[in-house]
Amino acid sequence: MIKIINLMVCVFVLSCITLAHAEEAVPKIPIKESAEQGNALAQAQLGALFLLGRDGYEVNVQEAAVWMLKAAEQGLLEAEVIVAAMYDRGLGMPQDVKKATQMYEKAAAKGHGASLAILGKNEAAKGSVAFNYQAVRLKAATQIPNEYAKKILLKTK
């Protein structure tokens, strides 16, 4: 069981390391205009800018939640996962575990590994009776918004 948890943490940390270059500036005006026109990636990127407080945007978790939710409603995987974590924590929106679970389910249906683990549906943990999904979920809900926001800022399509 400890090995499984350590493996999951290592995979998460390694994926976060690849996101270290997310510090690149994202032009503010084109993203906002594109987001307002309904572009899901631009909506998520605008939400990420508000979440991280980058490129002249002040940190505003409520505004970040609005834009991430719009992107998630259009099926953008990373936005779905961020919104799930935000619902889990009550970050920028009312805490709602049921809505968080629904968003994790949508991402898991697309094969998203972290969402599968959070929901206890990953193959590695199935044989472990003592696996603590709640602890994994709480840790993920704390780390996902900022780490996935950085990842979104790197996306081009």
Stockholm file with secondary structure:
# STOCKHOLM 1.0

chainA/1-157         MIKIINLMVCVFVLSCITLAHAEEAVPKIPIKESAEQGNALAQAQLGALFLLGRDGYEVNVQEAAVWMLKAAEQGLLEAEVIVAAMYDRGLGMPQDVKKATQMYEKAAAKGHGASLAILGKNEAAKGSVAFNYQAVRLKAATQIPNEYAKKILLKTK
#=GR chainA/1-157 SS CHHHHHHHHHHHHHHHHTTTTTTSCCCHHHHHHHHHTTCHHHHHHHHHHHHHTCTTCCCCHHHHHHHHHHHHHTTCHHHHHHHHHHHHHTSSSCCCHHHHHHHHHHHHHTTCHHHHHHTTCCHHHHTCTTCCHHHHHHHHHHHHHHHHHHHHHHCCC
#=GC SS_cons         CHHHHHHHHHHHHHHHHTTTTTTSCCCHHHHHHHHHTTCHHHHHHHHHHHHHTCTTCCCCHHHHHHHHHHHHHTTCHHHHHHHHHHHHHTSSSCCCHHHHHHHHHHHHHTTCHHHHHHTTCCHHHHTCTTCCHHHHHHHHHHHHHHHHHHHHHHCCC
//
